[in-house]
Amino acid sequence: GAGSSLSVSRDGTNNDVASMYCAACTYTHSNVSALEQKLEYFAGLRGKQVAFSARVRTSTASAIRLRITTSGTGAATTDGSFHSGGGTYETLSVTATIGASISAVVVSVVASASCTFYVDAAMFVIGSAAVTYLPLHPADDLARCQRYYEILGEASGALAFGGYSTAGATAYHPLFYKVRKAVTPTVTISAFTLSNCSAPVVWTGGGPDVVTLNTVVTATGTYLAYNGKVVAEANP
């Protein structure tokens, strides 16, 4: 919300029981704000009852609750009850019926007052009642995360490319993502160590499956770019 601020970090100290990490959120209020996720598969939810739940902890009453928002024809906003502010984890939930002609569904943890709050074990299901959080297999969990955010070249020296060319020539190097992204991602490139070439940049084009980097060869012969890192972030 305008004038508000929200910082979010991974927290392994204030997590709920049977959880490794939670989202630690520090919020300064001016206008109502939210930590939210837009659901990709909204068409499959049309006409159905859905439930969104999460474990939430805060020491501020009437500050945090859950929300389901739809847009398009028949748009609606449905809010759950506020956390009591008792300083312990409580299961918050909200249920809604999704309109038959909606064009988006967003689930949110909504903040209405300045506070620190923690969110854990979020769960969204088709049905009229919230259910206990069921963790995914780690392999499935990682793949779903990488659909939105992926790092290539995390380990030193893991990402490198090179070849032989003449000075002034442009060399192109495709990098294929481990997981197809939800949309064409924004790509950020960290500094490479360079030999006989310019710093790699993103070549025009790409898509949800691949990004191509290009570099200009600065001296005829062997060129090499290594120890770099590429981050892809896809926000539907």
Disulfide bonds with the S-S distance in Angstrom:
none
